[in-house]
Amino acid sequence: MKTVLRWWTIVLPALVVVQITLVGVGAFHATHTIDDKFGDNVPPDCASSCGKTLNDSIGNWFGPHVAFGYILFLIALLYAVASLFSRDRRQMKIGGITAALFAVQVLLAWLGDGIPALGWLHPLNALLILGFTGRNGFLAWHARQESTAVPATATA
């Protein structure tokens, strides 16, 4: 079980990086959609006249970010449950904090959708998630290397 959790801990930050890149794809595609439609002549009232084009673009290209975000949330919950079976207090703490950060991330996405002025909290928490999972992945990688190292034989 410890080996499974260790590899899960190592892979999780990579999945977070994938999630962050999906935001970039959505953002750049949305701006290019507006540029392709209007060029350099974006109307000053673009918020109202560009609405359908922008909404379609956001729906099409941010959809993978949203879907993968819910998948990551489920992965984090499963990770927390699996950490309980390890009976290792440190691993259970890491699993619980990871699941809590992802739960907060989902709540912040909903909050940012309802109150756009608070939307900055969602990417800020994403950075916290990346830092926390990245640190744990780094430590797990080094623990893996230490566990595979061949101990030196003692000579009498």
N, C-alpha and C positions, 0 to 999 in steps of 0.2 A: 504494500500500500504506500509506503514511503517513497518508493521509486516512482510510482504513478503520480503522486502529488508533486514530487520534485520536477518531473517533466512538465506537468501541468503548470507549475509555477514559472518554468522557463518559457513556455509557449505563450502564456497569457499576455505578456507585454507586446509580443509581436502582433497578436490579434488587436490590441489597442492601437498600435501603429496603423494597421490596416483600416481601422475605424476612422482614425484621424485623416487618413488620405482620402477616404470616401467623402469627407466634408469638402476637401479641396476640389475634388472632381465636381461636386455639386455646385460649389460657389463659382468656379471658373466657367462651367458650362452655362450657368444661369446668366452670367455677364456676357458671354459670347452670344447667347441667344438674343439678348437685347441689342447688342452691337450689330448682329447680322440683320435684325429687323429694321433698326433705325440708323445704323452707321454712326456718323458724327452728329446727326440731327436728332438726338434724343430730346423729345419735347420736355419743357420745364415741368409740366404736370405729369411726368412719367408714372408717378405713383398711381394715378387713376387710369391713364391711357395705356400703360404697359402691363396692367394688372393680369390679364388673361395669359399673355405670353410668358410673363415672369412666373405666374402660378403654375402653369403647365411645365415649365422648365424645372422649377423647384420640385414639383411633385414627381417628375420623371427621374431627376438626378439626385435628389436627397432621399428618395425612397430607399435605395440600398443602405444608406447611412442609418436610417431609422430602423429598418428590418434587422440589420446586423447589430445595431445597438441592443435590441431586445434579445437577440441570440446571445450576445455577450453577457447580458444581465442574467439569463438562464444559466450560462456557463459558470458565472461567478457564484450563483446560488448552489449549483451542483458542487462546485469547488469547496464551498463552505461546508456543505453536508459531508462530502468525502473527507474533509479535514477532521471532522468529528470522529470518524472511524479510526484515525491515526492514533488517537489518544495521546498525542503530543501537544502539550499546552501551547507551545510556540506556534506550531502549525495551525492549531485551532484558532489562535488569535489572528494570524495572518489571513486565514479563510474568512473569519468573521468581519474583519476590517475591509477586506476586498469586497465581500458581498454588500456591506453597508455603503461603501463608496459607489458601487454600481447602482444600488437602490436610490441613493441621493441623486445620481446622474439622471436617472429616469424622471425623478420628481422635478429636477431642475429643468429638464427639457419641457415638461408640461407647464411649469411655471413661466419659462421664457416664452412659450407659445401664447400664454394668456396675458402676460405682462412683459412686452418686449424690452422694456427698460431694464429688466432683471436678467435678460438673456445672456449677459456676460458671465454669469455664474456657471453656466453649463460648460463652456470651454475651460474656465478656470479649474473646475472639478476634474475635467478630462486630463489636465496637466498633473493634478494631484494623483489621479489614477495611474497615469503613465509613470510618474516618479515612484510611486509605491510599488507597483507591480514590477517595474524595471529593477528597482533595488532588490526586491525579493528574488527575481529571476537571476540576477547577478550572483547573489549569495547561494542560491540553489545550484547554479552552474559550478561554483567553486566547491560546494559540498560534494557534488558529483565527482569532480576531479580528485578530491581528497579520498573519497571512498573507493576509487578505482586504483589509487596509487599502491604499488607493491611495497609492503613494509620491508625495511632492511633487516637482514638476519643478524642476530647477535652472535659474536664469536666469544668463546670462553677462554 
